[in-house]
C-alpha cells in the first residue's frame, strides 16, 4: 500500500519534472519579448514554485514516515536528486548560454538590442541645409530665395555639403551647368505635372532663336535666378483659381445651370481679363501664352501665386543679342546700350523695357486693365471671382 | 531526528545527505530568482535630450507634385552610402495607355534620370515615390529570427546590423519591397527615415532634397506639424491597407492603378 503510494508520488514528481523543464525552456526563450515579458516572469516564478513544492512534499512525506518510526530507505528520496540536478542544469545552461549569446541591452525596450537605436543616431548628417550655405554664400542665396527655384535646396543641385563646410578650401562642390543637369527636372515628360515648366530643348531653342545646339541653358537662365523675377515668388499675392461652376456662377442651383458647348475651358486668363486679352491679341506677342510672363504657381486647390516679370533681364532672355541667336528669331538688342541710346540722361538709367514698350508691344496696364472684365463667359452672372485689389500692382493681371 | 544526527559518523559527512541536497537546491533556486528579476525600467531619454517617447514620425507623399527628378534618390544615396544596385527610396513612373494597360518603370541607371517616354499612346502618367512605410504592425520585424529588425518607440522601423544574420526573411516578408540585403555588409538594409538626422531636428535627406515639396515629413504627435495639418486637411490613401500592416506613409492624389 505504502509502496504503491510512494511509486505514485515518484511518478508525479517525474511528470512535474517534465512540465517544469518545458516551462523553464519556454521561460528562457520568452524573456525579452515585449509582448511576453509578463508571461516570462510568471513562468519563471511558476518554475521555482513547482520545484519548491515538489521538494517540500518529498521532505514532508519523509519526515512523517520517520516520525512514525519507519525505516526510510535512501531510495525513497534519492530520486529527487537527479531530477532536480537535471532541471537546474538545463535552466542554468540555458540561462548561461542565453547570457553569452544575447547582447547586454537586448530586451531593454522590446525584442531587440536597446543600444542599436542609440547607435543608429550616431552618424553625422551630410546634407546640412541652406542655412549652412548662408554664412559664406549669402548673395547667391538671397537671389535664389526670391525666384522660382526658392524651394530647391542648394544641396539638391550642388550635392551634400558637409565635407565642403568642414574644409571649404580643399573640398569643392559640383556646379552642374550642362543641359542634361537642367533637364533632370525640366525635360518634358508625360508623367510630369502639367503646370511644371518642362521643355523639349530643341523646340525651346527654336522658339528662342538659338542656332547653336552646344549652348547650355545657363547662358540665358541663371540657375539661382532662373526668371529674374522682380517680386519674391513666395510673397506674391494669392490669385484665385477657377475650378468649379460655383466659383463664378454663384447662387444658382444645378437645375438652372446649363452646359453650353461654347463654354470656355476652366481657368483661362481671358475668362476674367477679357478686355486686356482682346487687346493683347492684336499685339506682336499675341502668340505667347500669358503664363510665359505671368508665371503661375499653384499653392492649393483654389489658389495660386502669380508673379510677373519686369526685370529687363527677363525680356533679354528672348531679346538679348548673342552670338548664338538665329537671324529668324525674335528681334534682339544690346543691353544696356539700347537704353543709353534711347535715353537722354541719368533719369533713364533705371528704365526698364516695360517703361517704353508697354503700350504697343506688351499690353496696356492700369487700374482699368487690372480689374477683371465683368466676368463669366456669357456675362450673365455678376463678378464673383478674382476681384483683383486695385492697390495691387501689375503683377496680378492676366491677359490673353 | 537527534538519533540520526548522533549516528552520523565522520565518514558519512562526505556522503550526499538529504540536508545537503536541500541546501544546494535552495541556493540554486535563490540564484535563479536573482537572475530572472526584470532589468531596470527602460527610459527613452538619450544623453543629448532627445526623448523618443515624445515623437511619432510619419511621412506623406504628394504624388501630384512629384516631377520624377529623383533628387530624393540621389540625396539618400549620398547621405546613407547606399551601394549600387539597391535602393532605400525610389520613384516609380506609371503610364496608363489609352487601352488601359499600365506600364511601370523606375530610373535605376544613368544618374537615375528617367528616359523619355516613347510612343504617344499614354492617356495618363504620373510619378509615385516609394519608401519604407514604417508600418505600425510591420511584417518585417515579426519574422526576424534574431531580433535584428525592430521598431523604435518613435515609430521608425530599423535594422540592427550587429544582430542581423542576413537570412533575408524580412526582405521577402515586406509587402512593399522596401528591404534589401546590402551587398557590402551582407545584412538587411532599408530606409531609416534618416534616423541620425530626424533625432537631431533635421529633415530626412530625401525630404530636404525634394525641389517640389512632394515629400512631407513630420511628427504625428505634434498637432501643429506640417504632416499633422496635412493629414487633417487632405484626403489620402495608403498602400495595400488590406494587409493590415498599418503603413505610416500617406499618399495624396494616388490613383487606383498604384500598388
Contacts between the chains, C-beta under 8 A, distances in Angstrom:
chain1	res1	chain2	res2	distance
A	27	B	36	7.5
A	31	B	36	7.5
A	32	B	147	7.7
A	37	B	38	7.3
A	40	B	36	7.8
A	41	B	36	6.8
A	41	B	38	6.4
A	44	B	32	7.7
A	44	B	36	4.1
A	45	B	36	8.0
A	47	B	32	7.8
A	48	B	29	5.5
A	48	B	32	6.4
A	48	B	33	6.1
A	51	B	25	7.4
A	51	B	29	6.2
A	52	B	29	6.6
A	55	B	22	6.8
A	55	B	25	5.7
A	59	B	18	7.6
A	59	B	22	6.8
A	62	B	18	7.3
A	66	B	1	7.3
A	66	B	4	7.8
A	77	B	18	5.6
A	80	B	21	7.4
A	81	B	16	7.0
A	81	B	21	5.5
A	84	B	21	7.4
A	84	B	25	5.6
A	88	B	25	7.7
A	88	B	28	4.9
A	88	B	32	7.7
A	91	B	32	6.3
A	92	B	28	7.6
A	92	B	32	7.7
A	95	B	32	7.6
A	95	B	35	5.6
A	103	B	162	7.5
A	103	B	163	7.4
A	106	B	147	6.7
A	107	B	39	7.1
A	108	B	39	6.5
A	108	B	42	5.0
A	109	B	42	5.1
A	109	B	44	7.8
A	109	B	152	7.9
A	109	B	153	6.6
A	110	B	150	6.4
A	110	B	151	7.6
A	111	B	141	8.0
A	111	B	147	4.8
A	111	B	150	7.0
A	112	B	141	7.8
A	112	B	147	5.0
A	112	B	148	7.2
A	112	B	149	7.7
A	112	B	150	3.3
A	112	B	160	6.1
A	112	B	163	7.4
A	113	B	147	7.1
A	113	B	160	5.3
A	113	B	162	6.9
A	113	B	163	5.8
A	114	B	42	6.9
A	116	B	150	7.1
A	116	B	158	7.0
A	116	B	160	3.7
A	116	B	162	6.8
A	116	B	163	7.2
A	117	B	52	7.5
A	117	B	150	7.7
A	117	B	152	5.1
A	117	B	158	6.9
A	118	B	46	6.4
A	119	B	162	8.0
A	120	B	158	5.5
A	120	B	192	6.3
A	120	B	195	4.7
A	120	B	196	6.6
A	121	B	46	7.3
A	121	B	50	7.5
A	121	B	195	6.0
A	121	B	196	5.3
A	121	B	199	4.9
A	121	B	200	7.7
A	122	B	196	6.7
A	123	B	196	4.0
A	124	B	196	7.4
A	125	B	79	7.2
A	125	B	194	7.7
A	125	B	196	6.4
A	125	B	197	4.9
A	125	B	200	6.7
A	125	B	202	5.7
A	125	B	205	7.9
A	126	B	78	6.2
A	126	B	79	5.1
A	126	B	205	7.6
A	127	B	75	6.1
A	127	B	78	7.3
A	127	B	79	5.8
A	127	B	197	7.9
A	127	B	202	7.9
A	127	B	205	5.0
A	127	B	208	5.8
A	127	B	209	7.0
A	129	B	202	7.1
A	129	B	203	7.9
A	129	B	208	6.2
A	149	B	211	7.5
A	151	B	211	5.8
A	151	B	212	6.8
A	151	B	213	5.9
A	152	B	211	4.0
A	153	B	208	5.7
A	153	B	209	6.1
A	153	B	211	7.5
A	155	B	75	7.1
A	155	B	208	7.4
A	155	B	209	6.6
A	156	B	71	4.8
A	156	B	75	7.1
A	156	B	209	4.8
A	156	B	210	7.8
A	156	B	211	5.6
A	159	B	78	6.4
A	160	B	75	7.3
A	160	B	78	4.4
A	160	B	79	6.5
A	160	B	205	8.0
A	180	B	113	7.7
A	183	B	113	7.9
A	184	B	69	5.2
A	184	B	70	7.5
A	184	B	71	7.8
A	184	B	111	7.7
A	184	B	113	5.5
A	185	B	67	5.8
A	185	B	69	4.3
A	185	B	71	7.9
A	185	B	211	6.6
A	187	B	113	8.0
A	187	B	114	7.9
A	187	B	116	6.8
A	189	B	68	6.7
A	189	B	114	6.5
A	189	B	116	6.7
A	189	B	117	6.5
A	189	B	125	7.7
A	190	B	95	6.6
A	190	B	117	5.2
A	190	B	122	4.8
A	190	B	125	4.0
A	191	B	68	5.8
A	191	B	93	5.0
A	191	B	94	7.2
A	191	B	95	6.7
A	191	B	114	7.6
A	191	B	117	7.5
A	191	B	125	3.8
A	191	B	126	5.3
A	191	B	127	5.2
A	192	B	67	5.0
A	192	B	68	6.4
A	192	B	127	7.7
A	193	B	64	6.2
A	193	B	65	6.7
A	193	B	66	7.8
A	193	B	67	6.6
A	193	B	126	8.0
A	196	B	67	5.3
A	196	B	212	7.6
A	198	B	67	7.9
